[in-house]
Structures are given as C-alpha cells and as structure tokens.
Amino acid sequence: MTQRNPYNKNKQEAFQAAQQGYEDAQGLFETIVSDSANYGHQLKHLKNEVNEAYQQIENALEVASEKQRAQLEQFQQDLQQMVTEVNQVE
C-alpha cells in the first residue's frame, strides 16, 4: 500500500488555488465594460482579484513541479497583460 506524499498533495492544491485565482481574475477582466456605470467598482474588484491571484501563484511557485511552474509563469504574464490593458483604459 502506497501513501500519497503530502508534499505532492500540497503542490497540487497550491497549483489549483493559483489556477482558480487566475481564472477568477480573468473572468472578471472579461466582464468589465469601460463605459459601465459600475466600472470603478468593477475595476477595484478586479485589482483585488489580480492581487490575490498573484499571491496564490507566488505560493504555488514555491512548491511547483517544472510543468506547473511553466503554467504558473504564464498565468503571471497573462495577469500582467490584464493590468496593462486596464491601465490603458483608465
């Protein structure tokens, strides 16, 4: 009987949390409409989501496998692109 290595489980959980945070931020980014009456509120919410996603990604990078690391770094690049695009609208 083999026991799952808790380190591997933590790696996977950290990666999944980072992925979820990224997807949440991406989904919010895609729904923002710059001429919406709630744009300011939406933008503040997006910034919070992006910051949270960055933190989750940083945590996951500490324990990530090589494959996960490449995906996490892509998440970071995509988040940075979102921030750049939003800042151009402001």
C-alpha positions in Angstrom: 0.0 0.0 0.0 1.5 3.3 -1.0 0.8 6.5 0.8 0.4 9.7 -1.1 3.2 12.1 -0.4 1.6 15.1 1.4 4.2 17.3 -0.4 2.8 16.3 -3.8 -0.7 16.9 -2.5 0.3 20.3 -1.3 1.9 21.0 -4.7 -1.3 20.1 -6.4 -3.5 22.1 -4.0 -1.3 25.1 -4.3 -1.4 24.9 -8.1 -5.2 24.5 -8.2 -5.6 27.5 -5.9 -3.4 29.6 -8.1 -5.2 28.4 -11.2 -8.6 29.2 -9.7 -7.4 32.7 -8.6 -6.1 33.3 -12.1 -9.4 32.1 -13.7 -11.4 34.3 -11.3 -9.4 37.4 -12.3 -9.6 36.5 -15.9 -13.4 36.1 -15.8 -13.8 39.4 -14.0 -11.5 41.1 -16.5 -13.6 39.8 -19.4 -16.8 41.2 -17.9 -15.6 44.7 -17.3 -17.2 47.2 -19.6 -15.3 50.5 -19.6 -18.4 52.7 -20.1 -20.4 50.9 -17.4 -21.8 52.9 -14.5 -20.1 50.4 -12.2 -16.7 50.5 -13.9 -14.9 52.0 -11.0 -16.3 49.4 -8.6 -15.6 46.6 -11.1 -12.0 47.9 -11.6 -11.4 47.9 -7.8 -12.7 44.3 -7.6 -10.5 43.2 -10.5 -7.4 44.7 -8.9 -8.2 42.8 -5.7 -8.7 39.6 -7.6 -5.4 40.1 -9.5 -3.5 40.8 -6.3 -5.0 37.7 -4.7 -4.2 35.6 -7.8 -0.6 36.9 -7.8 -0.2 35.8 -4.2 -1.6 32.4 -4.8 0.7 32.0 -7.8 3.7 33.1 -5.7 2.8 30.5 -3.1 2.3 27.8 -5.7 5.7 28.6 -7.3 7.5 27.7 -4.1 6.4 24.1 -4.4 5.6 23.7 -8.1 6.8 21.0 -10.4 8.5 22.1 -13.6 5.3 21.7 -15.6 3.3 23.6 -13.1 6.0 26.3 -12.9 5.7 27.0 -16.6 1.9 27.3 -16.4 2.1 29.5 -13.3 4.6 31.8 -15.0 2.2 32.0 -18.0 -0.6 32.9 -15.5 1.6 35.7 -14.2 2.3 37.0 -17.7 -1.5 36.9 -18.6 -2.3 38.8 -15.3 0.3 41.4 -16.1 -1.3 41.8 -19.6 -4.7 42.3 -18.0 -3.3 45.0 -15.7 -1.6 46.8 -18.7 -4.8 46.8 -20.7 -6.9 48.1 -17.8 -4.4 50.8 -17.1 -4.6 51.9 -20.7 -8.4 52.4 -20.4 -8.2 54.5 -17.2 
